[in-house]
């Protein structure tokens, strides 16, 4: 949703792509320019991409981040056009993307090895953060498991809260939940031995 306009909504649909409405859902327009569909005969269709997650930048409302079936992208015009920002990641396949709640140009992804090998990239438990809108990425692993790891993070299983510094959270298909209270710099495990963690949400209660 767009806080500036309640009628403006952007949705991400697997096997369909990004669609936008500016009239509260009365009409929808595909919005996938620049997002590649490497698994289709035509890798640049108007729609048909497999978009796993879209999130909005914490400071620039027209800036969006997108995790595709293959590819990580940024839009600077509310989704009208997309730019590939996957360089520097160990894999551009993944499900989750989350934006820092206050700090512009800052977002988080959890790379997965491949669509046919759905475990963490290089079998290492690492969140990747960009602080420059995708020009570069840094791995965040302090406090996360260091041995071979197989906990896949799905599209709704990563989020941030509204704290300052921000809390960042993710759960995985191993039934584990991890949290950072310092923008992702360090982590601690909150839970284990749960069923598959499909969705994680966080809120400040005061």
LUMKOLMI-255944 format. One line per field, with one value per residue: residue number from 0; chain; x, y, z of N, C-alpha, C, O in turn. Coordinates in steps of 0.1 Angstrom, whole numbers, padded with zeros to 4 digits, always signed. Layout:
BEGIN
k <- NUM:...
c <- A:...
n_px <- X:...
n_py <- Y:...
n_pz <- Z:...
ca_px <- X:...
ca_py <- Y:...
ca_pz <- Z:...
c_px <- X:...
c_py <- Y:...
c_pz <- Z:...
o_px <- X:...
o_py <- Y:...
o_pz <- Z:...
This chain:
BEGIN
k <- 0:1:2:3:4:5:6:7:8:9:10:11:12:13:14:15:16:17:18:19:20:21:22:23:24:25:26:27:28:29:30:31:32:33:34:35:36:37:38:39:40:41:42:43:44:45:46:47:48:49:50:51:52:53:54:55:56:57:58:59:60:61:62:63:64:65:66:67:68:69:70:71:72:73:74:75:76:77:78:79:80:81:82:83:84:85:86:87:88:89:90:91:92:93:94:95:96:97:98:99:100:101:102:103:104:105:106:107:108:109:110:111:112:113:114:115:116:117:118:119:120:121:122:123:124:125:126:127:128:129:130:131:132:133:134:135:136:137:138:139:140:141:142:143:144:145:146:147:148:149:150:151:152:153:154:155:156:157:158:159:160:161:162:163:164:165:166:167:168:169:170:171:172:173:174:175:176:177:178:179:180:181:182:183:184:185:186:187:188:189:190:191:192:193:194:195:196:197:198:199:200:201:202:203:204:205
c <- A:A:A:A:A:A:A:A:A:A:A:A:A:A:A:A:A:A:A:A:A:A:A:A:A:A:A:A:A:A:A:A:A:A:A:A:A:A:A:A:A:A:A:A:A:A:A:A:A:A:A:A:A:A:A:A:A:A:A:A:A:A:A:A:A:A:A:A:A:A:A:A:A:A:A:A:A:A:A:A:A:A:A:A:A:A:A:A:A:A:A:A:A:A:A:A:A:A:A:A:A:A:A:A:A:A:A:A:A:A:A:A:A:A:A:A:A:A:A:A:A:A:A:A:A:A:A:A:A:A:A:A:A:A:A:A:A:A:A:A:A:A:A:A:A:A:A:A:A:A:A:A:A:A:A:A:A:A:A:A:A:A:A:A:A:A:A:A:A:A:A:A:A:A:A:A:A:A:A:A:A:A:A:A:A:A:A:A:A:A:A:A:A:A:A:A:A:A:A:A:A:A:A:A:A:A
n_px <- +0008:+0003:+0011:+0005:-0016:-0046:-0058:-0039:-0023:+0001:+0008:+0023:+0026:+0030:+0040:+0027:+0035:+0042:+0015:-0003:-0027:-0043:-0067:-0081:-0085:-0103:-0093:-0064:-0029:-0002:+0031:+0060:+0083:+0116:+0120:+0132:+0122:+0136:+0129:+0110:+0101:+0102:+0121:+0114:+0086:+0054:+0039:+0039:+0061:+0077:+0071:+0082:+0082:+0076:+0087:+0085:+0106:+0120:+0122:+0119:+0091:+0085:+0104:+0109:+0116:+0123:+0120:+0126:+0117:+0141:+0164:+0170:+0156:+0152:+0130:+0126:+0104:+0079:+0074:+0070:+0092:+0120:+0152:+0180:+0195:+0211:+0238:+0267:+0255:+0254:+0236:+0208:+0184:+0155:+0132:+0123:+0122:+0129:+0124:+0144:+0128:+0131:+0155:+0166:+0173:+0180:+0178:+0169:+0177:+0174:+0194:+0188:+0201:+0193:+0165:+0161:+0174:+0167:+0179:+0198:+0220:+0251:+0249:+0249:+0239:+0228:+0219:+0216:+0224:+0217:+0229:+0229:+0209:+0211:+0234:+0256:+0262:+0262:+0271:+0254:+0260:+0266:+0261:+0244:+0238:+0268:+0276:+0270:+0239:+0204:+0180:+0154:+0142:+0110:+0087:+0071:+0083:+0102:+0108:+0107:+0107:+0094:+0113:+0142:+0175:+0165:+0146:+0151:+0138:+0136:+0122:+0124:+0122:+0132:+0120:+0130:+0134:+0149:+0164:+0173:+0184:+0197:+0196:+0204:+0230:+0239:+0227:+0203:+0189:+0155:+0136:+0131:+0126:+0100:+0071:+0073:+0081:+0062:+0054:+0063:+0058:+0063:+0059:+0059:+0051:+0037
n_py <- -0012:+0024:+0050:+0076:+0076:+0061:+0046:+0036:+0007:-0019:-0051:-0084:-0113:-0147:-0164:-0146:-0118:-0083:-0061:-0031:-0008:+0023:+0032:+0021:-0006:-0009:-0011:-0027:-0027:-0044:-0043:-0047:-0040:-0045:-0066:-0098:-0129:-0157:-0183:-0186:-0189:-0164:-0141:-0116:-0108:-0090:-0097:-0125:-0131:-0144:-0132:-0130:-0113:-0080:-0049:-0017:+0012:+0026:+0054:+0066:+0068:+0061:+0043:+0009:-0025:-0057:-0092:-0116:-0148:-0156:-0132:-0099:-0068:-0032:-0004:+0030:+0045:+0039:+0014:+0014:+0010:-0013:-0021:-0042:-0053:-0073:-0079:-0090:-0105:-0139:-0156:-0149:-0160:-0163:-0157:-0138:-0103:-0074:-0041:-0015:+0002:+0030:+0040:+0051:+0036:+0011:-0023:-0058:-0092:-0128:-0149:-0178:-0210:-0221:-0225:-0252:-0262:-0256:-0243:-0223:-0200:-0213:-0229:-0216:-0197:-0166:-0133:-0108:-0074:-0043:-0009:+0011:+0011:-0012:-0011:-0023:-0051:-0066:-0094:-0106:-0122:-0125:-0143:-0160:-0195:-0212:-0235:-0260:-0252:-0254:-0241:-0228:-0196:-0183:-0163:-0146:-0147:-0129:-0098:-0064:-0042:-0012:+0001:+0020:+0016:-0005:-0035:-0067:-0096:-0131:-0163:-0198:-0229:-0248:-0245:-0225:-0193:-0162:-0131:-0097:-0069:-0046:-0034:-0056:-0061:-0079:-0111:-0132:-0163:-0169:-0189:-0225:-0257:-0255:-0260:-0256:-0223:-0200:-0174:-0143:-0117:-0085:-0061:-0030:-0027:-0007
n_pz <- +0000:-0004:+0016:+0010:-0007:-0006:-0026:-0042:-0049:-0048:-0060:-0057:-0075:-0077:-0106:-0122:-0118:-0111:-0103:-0106:-0091:-0093:-0087:-0065:-0071:-0091:-0116:-0131:-0138:-0154:-0142:-0149:-0162:-0170:-0153:-0154:-0168:-0166:-0169:-0189:-0224:-0237:-0222:-0213:-0208:-0208:-0186:-0163:-0149:-0120:-0092:-0059:-0037:-0027:-0014:+0003:+0003:+0033:+0035:+0010:-0007:-0034:-0040:-0045:-0036:-0050:-0049:-0071:-0087:-0099:-0095:-0081:-0076:-0081:-0079:-0088:-0094:-0083:-0092:-0119:-0136:-0135:-0120:-0122:-0093:-0083:-0084:-0066:-0047:-0034:-0046:-0067:-0064:-0043:-0017:+0003:+0010:+0028:+0040:+0057:+0084:+0087:+0077:+0047:+0014:+0024:+0027:+0031:+0022:+0018:+0005:-0015:-0025:-0051:-0075:-0078:-0056:-0028:-0004:+0020:+0004:-0005:+0016:+0040:+0068:+0063:+0063:+0039:+0035:+0020:+0020:+0002:-0017:-0032:-0047:-0035:-0014:+0019:+0039:+0068:+0097:+0123:+0153:+0141:+0130:+0122:+0111:+0084:+0069:+0065:+0065:+0050:+0042:+0038:+0018:+0034:+0058:+0068:+0084:+0096:+0125:+0140:+0155:+0168:+0171:+0143:+0146:+0132:+0118:+0112:+0102:+0096:+0076:+0091:+0115:+0131:+0147:+0143:+0156:+0153:+0171:+0163:+0137:+0122:+0126:+0145:+0158:+0175:+0185:+0188:+0189:+0185:+0170:+0161:+0140:+0103:+0097:+0084:+0083:+0097:+0120:+0135:+0162:+0180:+0213:+0236
ca_px <- +0000:+0010:+0005:+0001:-0028:-0052:-0063:-0027:-0018:+0010:+0007:+0032:+0019:+0038:+0036:+0020:+0043:+0037:+0004:-0006:-0039:-0044:-0081:-0087:-0088:-0112:-0085:-0050:-0019:+0010:+0042:+0071:+0093:+0129:+0121:+0134:+0116:+0145:+0123:+0101:+0108:+0104:+0125:+0110:+0072:+0047:+0035:+0043:+0072:+0073:+0076:+0080:+0079:+0079:+0086:+0087:+0117:+0115:+0123:+0115:+0079:+0085:+0114:+0105:+0126:+0116:+0127:+0119:+0121:+0155:+0167:+0166:+0154:+0148:+0123:+0126:+0092:+0067:+0071:+0068:+0104:+0128:+0166:+0186:+0205:+0215:+0253:+0272:+0248:+0258:+0225:+0197:+0171:+0151:+0117:+0120:+0129:+0123:+0131:+0146:+0116:+0134:+0168:+0164:+0183:+0185:+0169:+0175:+0173:+0180:+0196:+0186:+0210:+0187:+0151:+0161:+0182:+0161:+0185:+0205:+0231:+0264:+0245:+0253:+0228:+0233:+0211:+0223:+0219:+0223:+0227:+0230:+0198:+0214:+0247:+0265:+0256:+0271:+0265:+0252:+0259:+0271:+0251:+0236:+0245:+0280:+0278:+0261:+0225:+0194:+0167:+0149:+0133:+0100:+0085:+0065:+0090:+0112:+0102:+0113:+0098:+0096:+0123:+0154:+0177:+0154:+0146:+0150:+0134:+0132:+0120:+0127:+0115:+0137:+0113:+0138:+0132:+0161:+0161:+0184:+0179:+0206:+0196:+0209:+0244:+0240:+0215:+0201:+0178:+0144:+0128:+0135:+0118:+0087:+0068:+0078:+0077:+0057:+0051:+0069:+0054:+0067:+0053:+0063:+0040:+0040
ca_py <- +0000:+0036:+0058:+0089:+0075:+0048:+0039:+0031:-0006:-0027:-0065:-0093:-0125:-0158:-0168:-0135:-0106:-0071:-0054:-0019:-0001:+0036:+0035:+0012:-0020:-0009:-0015:-0031:-0027:-0051:-0034:-0056:-0036:-0047:-0079:-0109:-0143:-0165:-0196:-0186:-0187:-0149:-0137:-0102:-0106:-0079:-0103:-0139:-0132:-0151:-0123:-0136:-0103:-0065:-0040:-0002:+0018:+0033:+0069:+0071:+0060:+0056:+0033:-0004:-0036:-0069:-0105:-0125:-0162:-0153:-0117:-0089:-0055:-0019:+0006:+0043:+0052:+0032:+0001:+0015:+0004:-0020:-0022:-0053:-0050:-0086:-0081:-0090:-0115:-0152:-0161:-0140:-0167:-0162:-0155:-0127:-0090:-0065:-0028:-0009:+0010:+0044:+0044:+0050:+0028:-0001:-0035:-0071:-0104:-0140:-0157:-0193:-0216:-0222:-0230:-0266:-0265:-0245:-0242:-0211:-0199:-0219:-0236:-0207:-0189:-0152:-0122:-0098:-0060:-0032:+0004:+0020:+0008:-0023:-0009:-0032:-0060:-0072:-0105:-0104:-0136:-0126:-0149:-0170:-0207:-0212:-0248:-0261:-0248:-0258:-0234:-0219:-0185:-0181:-0149:-0138:-0150:-0119:-0085:-0054:-0035:+0003:+0006:+0027:+0009:-0014:-0050:-0075:-0109:-0141:-0177:-0207:-0241:-0257:-0242:-0216:-0179:-0154:-0117:-0087:-0056:-0036:-0032:-0067:-0063:-0092:-0119:-0142:-0173:-0168:-0202:-0236:-0269:-0252:-0264:-0247:-0209:-0194:-0159:-0136:-0103:-0078:-0048:-0024:-0027:+0002
ca_pz <- +0000:-0004:+0027:+0004:-0015:-0002:-0038:-0049:-0043:-0056:-0055:-0063:-0077:-0083:-0120:-0129:-0118:-0104:-0109:-0098:-0093:-0088:-0085:-0055:-0075:-0102:-0128:-0127:-0149:-0152:-0140:-0148:-0171:-0165:-0145:-0163:-0165:-0173:-0171:-0200:-0237:-0238:-0209:-0210:-0211:-0201:-0173:-0163:-0140:-0107:-0081:-0046:-0026:-0030:-0002:+0000:+0010:+0045:+0034:-0003:-0010:-0047:-0042:-0041:-0038:-0054:-0050:-0081:-0087:-0101:-0096:-0071:-0084:-0074:-0088:-0083:-0098:-0078:-0099:-0134:-0142:-0125:-0123:-0115:-0082:-0077:-0084:-0052:-0039:-0037:-0055:-0068:-0061:-0029:-0014:+0012:+0010:+0038:+0040:+0070:+0086:+0087:+0069:+0032:+0007:+0032:+0026:+0035:+0015:+0023:-0008:-0016:-0035:-0065:-0074:-0077:-0044:-0020:+0009:+0020:-0005:+0000:+0029:+0052:+0073:+0062:+0058:+0032:+0037:+0012:+0026:-0009:-0026:-0041:-0053:-0028:-0004:+0029:+0046:+0082:+0102:+0137:+0161:+0133:+0129:+0114:+0104:+0072:+0073:+0055:+0069:+0039:+0046:+0027:+0014:+0045:+0070:+0072:+0086:+0105:+0133:+0139:+0166:+0163:+0158:+0139:+0148:+0120:+0122:+0102:+0106:+0085:+0075:+0102:+0127:+0139:+0146:+0147:+0157:+0155:+0177:+0159:+0123:+0115:+0128:+0153:+0159:+0185:+0182:+0197:+0190:+0177:+0170:+0157:+0126:+0093:+0100:+0071:+0084:+0109:+0121:+0147:+0165:+0192:+0222:+0247
c_px <- +0009:+0003:+0000:-0012:-0035:-0057:-0051:-0022:-0010:+0010:+0018:+0026:+0028:+0032:+0028:+0028:+0037:+0026:+0001:-0020:-0038:-0058:-0088:-0091:-0098:-0106:-0071:-0042:-0007:+0022:+0055:+0083:+0107:+0131:+0121:+0127:+0124:+0140:+0113:+0108:+0111:+0108:+0120:+0095:+0066:+0043:+0039:+0055:+0067:+0079:+0072:+0077:+0083:+0077:+0089:+0098:+0112:+0115:+0118:+0103:+0078:+0095:+0109:+0116:+0118:+0125:+0119:+0123:+0136:+0157:+0162:+0166:+0150:+0140:+0123:+0114:+0080:+0064:+0069:+0080:+0112:+0142:+0172:+0196:+0211:+0230:+0258:+0266:+0253:+0248:+0215:+0184:+0168:+0137:+0115:+0128:+0121:+0131:+0133:+0134:+0119:+0145:+0166:+0176:+0187:+0174:+0177:+0169:+0180:+0182:+0194:+0195:+0204:+0173:+0151:+0169:+0178:+0166:+0193:+0217:+0244:+0261:+0250:+0241:+0232:+0221:+0220:+0216:+0225:+0220:+0228:+0220:+0202:+0227:+0257:+0257:+0266:+0264:+0265:+0251:+0263:+0259:+0243:+0245:+0257:+0282:+0269:+0246:+0216:+0180:+0163:+0140:+0123:+0096:+0079:+0072:+0101:+0105:+0111:+0103:+0100:+0105:+0134:+0165:+0166:+0157:+0144:+0148:+0133:+0130:+0122:+0120:+0121:+0129:+0120:+0133:+0144:+0157:+0173:+0177:+0187:+0208:+0202:+0224:+0247:+0227:+0215:+0189:+0167:+0136:+0134:+0125:+0103:+0084:+0074:+0073:+0074:+0056:+0057:+0064:+0059:+0061:+0058:+0050:+0044:+0028
c_py <- +0012:+0046:+0072:+0088:+0061:+0040:+0033:+0018:-0013:-0041:-0073:-0107:-0135:-0162:-0157:-0122:-0095:-0065:-0042:-0014:+0013:+0041:+0026:-0001:-0020:-0014:-0018:-0031:-0035:-0041:-0041:-0052:-0037:-0060:-0090:-0122:-0153:-0179:-0197:-0184:-0173:-0144:-0123:-0100:-0094:-0084:-0118:-0141:-0139:-0142:-0128:-0126:-0090:-0058:-0026:+0003:+0026:+0048:+0074:+0063:+0054:+0046:+0019:-0014:-0049:-0081:-0113:-0139:-0163:-0138:-0109:-0075:-0044:-0011:+0019:+0051:+0044:+0019:+0002:+0008:-0002:-0021:-0034:-0049:-0062:-0088:-0080:-0099:-0129:-0160:-0150:-0147:-0165:-0159:-0141:-0115:-0081:-0052:-0023:+0001:+0025:+0048:+0041:+0042:+0015:-0011:-0048:-0082:-0116:-0149:-0172:-0198:-0215:-0227:-0245:-0271:-0255:-0246:-0229:-0211:-0204:-0226:-0229:-0198:-0174:-0144:-0113:-0084:-0051:-0019:+0015:+0016:-0002:-0022:-0019:-0040:-0065:-0083:-0102:-0118:-0137:-0131:-0159:-0183:-0207:-0225:-0249:-0260:-0250:-0252:-0224:-0208:-0181:-0166:-0140:-0140:-0141:-0106:-0076:-0048:-0020:+0009:+0013:+0024:-0001:-0028:-0056:-0089:-0119:-0155:-0185:-0220:-0252:-0255:-0233:-0201:-0171:-0139:-0109:-0074:-0044:-0035:-0044:-0070:-0076:-0098:-0128:-0151:-0171:-0181:-0212:-0247:-0266:-0259:-0253:-0233:-0203:-0179:-0154:-0121:-0097:-0065:-0043:-0023:-0018:+0009
c_pz <- +0000:+0006:+0021:-0003:-0013:-0014:-0046:-0042:-0053:-0051:-0063:-0063:-0083:-0096:-0127:-0129:-0109:-0111:-0099:-0101:-0087:-0085:-0075:-0060:-0087:-0115:-0123:-0140:-0145:-0151:-0138:-0157:-0165:-0157:-0155:-0158:-0172:-0175:-0182:-0213:-0241:-0224:-0204:-0213:-0204:-0187:-0175:-0155:-0127:-0096:-0068:-0036:-0031:-0016:-0006:+0009:+0022:+0044:+0021:-0008:-0024:-0050:-0037:-0043:-0041:-0055:-0059:-0079:-0090:-0103:-0085:-0078:-0075:-0084:-0081:-0087:-0095:-0085:-0114:-0141:-0131:-0130:-0115:-0105:-0076:-0077:-0069:-0043:-0043:-0046:-0055:-0067:-0046:-0029:-0007:+0008:+0020:+0038:+0054:+0072:+0085:+0078:+0054:+0026:+0013:+0031:+0029:+0026:+0022:+0011:-0006:-0027:-0049:-0064:-0073:-0064:-0034:-0005:+0009:+0011:+0002:+0013:+0041:+0055:+0074:+0057:+0050:+0032:+0026:+0020:+0015:-0020:-0036:-0049:-0048:-0018:+0006:+0036:+0061:+0088:+0117:+0146:+0154:+0132:+0119:+0106:+0092:+0077:+0062:+0058:+0058:+0045:+0035:+0027:+0025:+0058:+0074:+0074:+0095:+0114:+0132:+0149:+0159:+0174:+0156:+0143:+0135:+0124:+0110:+0108:+0094:+0086:+0084:+0115:+0136:+0137:+0151:+0147:+0159:+0161:+0173:+0144:+0115:+0118:+0136:+0156:+0171:+0181:+0193:+0199:+0182:+0178:+0168:+0144:+0116:+0097:+0087:+0072:+0097:+0108:+0134:+0149:+0178:+0201:+0234:+0253
o_px <- +0021:-0008:-0008:-0019:-0029:-0060:-0054:-0018:-0012:+0011:+0021:+0021:+0034:+0019:+0023:+0029:+0029:+0026:+0002:-0025:-0032:-0060:-0100:-0099:-0101:-0112:-0066:-0046:-0002:+0022:+0061:+0092:+0110:+0142:+0112:+0126:+0121:+0146:+0107:+0119:+0121:+0099:+0123:+0092:+0071:+0043:+0041:+0059:+0055:+0090:+0061:+0069:+0093:+0068:+0096:+0099:+0101:+0109:+0114:+0105:+0072:+0096:+0105:+0125:+0107:+0136:+0108:+0132:+0143:+0151:+0152:+0176:+0146:+0144:+0122:+0113:+0071:+0052:+0068:+0078:+0112:+0145:+0169:+0205:+0215:+0235:+0255:+0271:+0257:+0252:+0212:+0173:+0177:+0130:+0106:+0139:+0109:+0143:+0125:+0130:+0110:+0145:+0164:+0187:+0196:+0162:+0189:+0157:+0189:+0172:+0199:+0197:+0211:+0168:+0141:+0170:+0186:+0158:+0195:+0224:+0247:+0271:+0254:+0235:+0239:+0215:+0231:+0204:+0238:+0209:+0228:+0224:+0198:+0230:+0266:+0247:+0277:+0252:+0274:+0241:+0263:+0249:+0235:+0257:+0255:+0290:+0261:+0242:+0219:+0170:+0169:+0131:+0127:+0100:+0082:+0066:+0110:+0097:+0121:+0091:+0108:+0105:+0136:+0164:+0159:+0168:+0135:+0154:+0129:+0136:+0122:+0112:+0116:+0131:+0118:+0129:+0149:+0148:+0183:+0167:+0186:+0219:+0204:+0229:+0257:+0216:+0225:+0180:+0170:+0130:+0141:+0116:+0094:+0093:+0080:+0061:+0084:+0057:+0055:+0066:+0060:+0058:+0062:+0040:+0054:+0030
o_py <- +0012:+0049:+0078:+0099:+0051:+0028:+0026:+0019:-0013:-0043:-0070:-0111:-0133:-0163:-0160:-0115:-0098:-0063:-0043:-0015:+0014:+0052:+0023:-0008:-0031:-0020:-0012:-0033:-0033:-0031:-0042:-0060:-0030:-0064:-0093:-0125:-0158:-0187:-0207:-0179:-0170:-0144:-0119:-0091:-0089:-0076:-0123:-0153:-0140:-0145:-0131:-0128:-0088:-0061:-0023:+0000:+0032:+0055:+0086:+0051:+0044:+0040:+0018:-0012:-0051:-0080:-0117:-0143:-0171:-0133:-0112:-0072:-0045:-0010:+0020:+0063:+0043:+0015:-0008:+0002:+0002:-0022:-0035:-0041:-0062:-0097:-0071:-0102:-0131:-0169:-0143:-0140:-0165:-0158:-0134:-0116:-0081:-0052:-0026:+0008:+0033:+0059:+0029:+0041:+0009:-0009:-0048:-0082:-0115:-0156:-0177:-0191:-0210:-0231:-0250:-0283:-0245:-0249:-0223:-0222:-0199:-0230:-0235:-0193:-0170:-0147:-0110:-0083:-0051:-0017:+0027:+0018:-0002:-0030:-0024:-0035:-0067:-0082:-0096:-0125:-0148:-0125:-0166:-0183:-0201:-0225:-0239:-0265:-0248:-0256:-0213:-0212:-0178:-0158:-0128:-0136:-0145:-0102:-0081:-0049:-0016:+0021:+0013:+0030:-0006:-0033:-0052:-0094:-0114:-0158:-0181:-0223:-0263:-0262:-0233:-0198:-0174:-0135:-0113:-0070:-0033:-0035:-0043:-0080:-0082:-0092:-0132:-0146:-0172:-0183:-0209:-0247:-0273:-0264:-0243:-0231:-0200:-0173:-0160:-0115:-0105:-0058:-0052:-0017:-0021:+0017
o_pz <- +0003:+0004:+0028:-0005:-0017:-0013:-0056:-0030:-0065:-0039:-0075:-0053:-0094:-0097:-0138:-0139:-0100:-0123:-0087:-0112:-0076:-0082:-0077:-0053:-0091:-0124:-0114:-0151:-0134:-0158:-0127:-0160:-0155:-0154:-0163:-0146:-0183:-0183:-0184:-0214:-0246:-0216:-0193:-0221:-0194:-0177:-0186:-0153:-0124:-0091:-0065:-0026:-0038:-0009:-0015:+0020:+0021:+0053:+0020:-0013:-0027:-0061:-0025:-0052:-0035:-0060:-0057:-0071:-0083:-0112:-0079:-0085:-0064:-0096:-0068:-0084:-0104:-0085:-0120:-0152:-0120:-0142:-0103:-0109:-0064:-0070:-0062:-0032:-0054:-0053:-0046:-0069:-0038:-0039:-0011:+0004:+0021:+0035:+0063:+0062:+0082:+0072:+0050:+0032:+0009:+0035:+0029:+0023:+0029:+0007:+0004:-0037:-0058:-0053:-0068:-0062:-0031:+0004:-0002:+0010:+0013:+0020:+0051:+0047:+0083:+0046:+0055:+0030:+0024:+0025:+0018:-0032:-0048:-0056:-0055:-0013:+0002:+0039:+0067:+0085:+0122:+0147:+0160:+0134:+0108:+0097:+0089:+0087:+0050:+0052:+0058:+0053:+0024:+0035:+0026:+0069:+0082:+0065:+0100:+0111:+0122:+0151:+0147:+0185:+0165:+0143:+0127:+0133:+0099:+0118:+0082:+0095:+0085:+0125:+0149:+0126:+0162:+0140:+0165:+0156:+0178:+0139:+0103:+0113:+0134:+0155:+0176:+0175:+0205:+0210:+0172:+0187:+0173:+0137:+0120:+0099:+0079:+0061:+0108:+0098:+0144:+0139:+0187:+0196:+0241:+0262
